[in-house]
């Protein structure tokens, strides 16, 4: 990212965490995959997991509830997001540098129902190997809707509401807010 995560840690909290919510049979695991591992041939940043993050994920998954959600900053290079033209920026996703993507996908397969990501200033989703991935990365800016929402790709401010019943996400709803709620 553009500098150290000092302000994130100071104002928001740790860069990785595990939260168990037994009442709704849900575990939330936060990971730091915003580390600049190196640069590509064009000098653009190549992102990936901080040291120890994948081991932290595997350890937290051992005690995870029925419904497990993982949060991380940079979307993985999978499905339609693997196409560098999809977001018009090849650095929008993290790939398999140091085998990280392969190890991440192996860890979450069959154990994680939902992965929440940001980084790209868009609103999108996909399913990959049985896990749903939700992208919402505005940093306060309205997000351009990709193909899954009805209507024109008008930028919207929003939040995403998940309804959990018996440890299963049964509903996901994008709720427009503010001035953009009138056009969404």
C-alpha positions as CSV (number, residue, x, y, z in Angstrom):
1,X,0.0,0.0,0.0
2,X,1.1,3.6,0.1
3,X,3.1,3.5,3.3
4,X,3.0,1.7,6.6
5,X,-0.2,0.6,8.2
6,X,0.5,2.8,11.3
7,X,-2.7,4.9,11.0
8,X,-4.8,1.8,10.3
9,X,-3.6,0.2,13.5
10,X,-3.9,3.4,15.5
11,X,-7.5,4.3,14.4
12,X,-9.1,1.0,13.4
13,X,-7.2,-1.9,15.0
14,X,-5.0,-4.9,14.2
15,X,-4.3,-5.9,10.7
16,X,-5.4,-9.4,11.4
17,X,-7.9,-10.8,13.8
18,X,-10.3,-13.6,14.6
19,X,-13.8,-13.1,16.0
20,X,-16.1,-15.9,17.1
21,X,-19.9,-15.1,17.3
22,X,-21.3,-18.3,18.7
23,X,-24.9,-17.0,18.9
24,X,-25.1,-16.8,15.1
25,X,-22.5,-19.6,14.6
26,X,-20.2,-17.3,12.7
27,X,-16.4,-16.7,12.7
28,X,-14.9,-13.6,11.1
29,X,-11.2,-13.7,10.2
30,X,-9.4,-10.6,9.1
31,X,-6.1,-10.9,7.1
32,X,-3.5,-8.5,5.9
33,X,-2.8,-9.1,2.2
34,X,-1.8,-5.5,1.4
35,X,2.0,-6.1,1.6
36,X,4.0,-5.0,-1.4
37,X,6.0,-8.2,-2.2
38,X,7.8,-6.8,-5.2
39,X,7.2,-4.9,-8.4
40,X,6.3,-6.2,-11.8
41,X,8.1,-5.4,-15.1
42,X,6.2,-2.1,-15.4
43,X,7.3,-1.0,-11.9
44,X,3.8,-1.5,-10.4
45,X,3.3,-3.0,-7.0
46,X,2.7,-6.7,-6.6
47,X,0.6,-7.3,-3.4
48,X,0.3,-10.4,-1.2
49,X,0.0,-11.6,2.4
50,X,2.2,-10.3,5.2
51,X,4.5,-12.9,6.8
52,X,2.5,-15.4,9.0
53,X,-0.9,-14.5,7.6
54,X,-1.6,-17.8,5.9
55,X,-0.5,-19.7,9.0
56,X,-2.8,-17.4,11.1
57,X,-5.7,-18.3,8.7
58,X,-5.1,-22.0,9.0
59,X,-4.9,-21.8,12.8
60,X,-8.1,-19.8,13.0
61,X,-9.9,-22.1,10.7
62,X,-9.3,-25.1,13.0
63,X,-11.7,-23.5,15.6
64,X,-14.0,-21.7,13.1
65,X,-17.8,-21.8,13.4
66,X,-20.2,-23.2,10.9
67,X,-20.3,-19.9,8.9
68,X,-16.9,-18.4,8.4
69,X,-16.2,-15.0,6.7
70,X,-12.7,-13.9,5.7
71,X,-11.9,-10.2,5.2
72,X,-8.8,-8.9,3.4
73,X,-7.9,-5.8,1.4
74,X,-6.8,-6.9,-2.1
75,X,-9.1,-9.2,-4.2
76,X,-7.6,-12.5,-5.3
77,X,-6.8,-13.0,-9.1
78,X,-9.6,-15.6,-9.7
79,X,-12.5,-16.1,-12.0
80,X,-13.4,-12.9,-14.0
81,X,-11.1,-10.9,-11.7
82,X,-8.1,-12.8,-13.2
83,X,-8.6,-10.9,-16.5
84,X,-6.3,-7.8,-16.2
85,X,-8.8,-5.8,-18.3
86,X,-11.7,-6.5,-16.0
87,X,-10.7,-3.7,-13.6
88,X,-8.4,-1.9,-16.2
89,X,-5.5,-2.3,-13.8
90,X,-3.3,-5.4,-13.4
91,X,-2.3,-4.5,-9.9
92,X,-6.0,-4.5,-8.7
93,X,-5.7,-8.2,-7.6
94,X,-3.1,-10.4,-5.9
95,X,-1.8,-13.4,-7.8
96,X,0.3,-16.4,-7.0
97,X,3.6,-14.8,-6.0
98,X,5.4,-17.1,-3.6
99,X,2.5,-19.6,-4.1
100,X,0.3,-17.4,-1.8
101,X,-2.9,-17.6,-3.9
102,X,-2.7,-21.4,-4.2
103,X,-2.2,-21.8,-0.5
104,X,-5.0,-19.3,0.3
105,X,-7.5,-21.1,-2.0
106,X,-6.5,-24.4,-0.6
107,X,-7.1,-23.1,3.0
108,X,-10.5,-21.6,2.4
109,X,-11.9,-24.3,0.1
110,X,-14.9,-26.0,1.9
111,X,-14.3,-24.0,5.1
112,X,-15.1,-20.3,4.2
113,X,-18.5,-19.3,2.8
114,X,-17.8,-15.7,2.1
115,X,-14.7,-13.5,1.5
116,X,-15.0,-9.7,1.7
117,X,-12.4,-7.7,-0.2
118,X,-11.8,-4.0,-1.1
119,X,-8.9,-2.2,-2.8
120,X,-10.7,-1.7,-6.2
121,X,-13.1,1.2,-6.3
122,X,-16.0,-1.0,-7.6
123,X,-18.9,-3.1,-6.3
124,X,-18.8,-6.6,-7.6
125,X,-19.1,-10.3,-6.6
126,X,-18.2,-13.7,-7.9
127,X,-18.3,-17.4,-6.7
128,X,-15.2,-19.5,-6.9
129,X,-14.6,-23.1,-5.8
130,X,-17.7,-22.9,-3.5
131,X,-16.8,-19.6,-1.8
132,X,-18.6,-16.3,-2.5
133,X,-16.4,-13.2,-2.9
134,X,-17.8,-9.7,-2.3
135,X,-15.9,-6.7,-3.5
136,X,-16.7,-3.3,-2.0
137,X,-13.7,-0.9,-2.0
138,X,-14.7,2.7,-2.0
139,X,-12.7,4.4,0.8
140,X,-15.5,6.9,1.0
141,X,-16.0,7.2,-2.8
142,X,-19.1,6.0,-4.6
143,X,-18.5,2.7,-6.2
144,X,-19.2,1.7,-9.8
145,X,-21.6,-1.2,-9.9
146,X,-20.3,-4.1,-12.0
147,X,-22.8,-6.4,-13.8
148,X,-24.6,-8.1,-10.9
149,X,-26.9,-5.1,-9.8
150,X,-29.8,-4.1,-11.9
151,X,-29.8,-0.7,-13.6
152,X,-27.0,1.4,-15.2
153,X,-23.5,1.3,-13.8
154,X,-24.1,4.5,-11.8
155,X,-21.6,5.0,-9.0
156,X,-23.3,4.5,-5.6
157,X,-22.5,5.0,-1.9
158,X,-23.8,1.9,0.0
159,X,-23.4,-0.6,2.7
160,X,-23.9,-4.4,2.4
161,X,-26.2,-6.1,4.9
162,X,-25.8,-9.9,5.5
163,X,-28.6,-11.8,7.2
164,X,-27.3,-14.9,9.0
165,X,-29.7,-17.7,10.2
166,X,-28.4,-20.9,12.0
167,X,-24.9,-20.1,10.9
168,X,-25.7,-19.6,7.2
169,X,-25.8,-16.4,5.2
170,X,-29.3,-16.5,3.9
171,X,-29.5,-13.0,2.4
172,X,-27.1,-10.4,1.1
173,X,-28.4,-6.9,0.3
174,X,-26.7,-3.8,-1.2
175,X,-28.3,-0.8,0.4
176,X,-27.7,2.6,-1.4
177,X,-27.2,5.5,1.0
178,X,-26.9,9.3,0.8
179,X,-27.3,11.3,-2.4
180,X,-26.8,8.2,-4.6
181,X,-29.7,6.3,-2.9
182,X,-32.1,8.3,-5.2
183,X,-30.5,7.0,-8.4
184,X,-29.8,3.4,-7.4
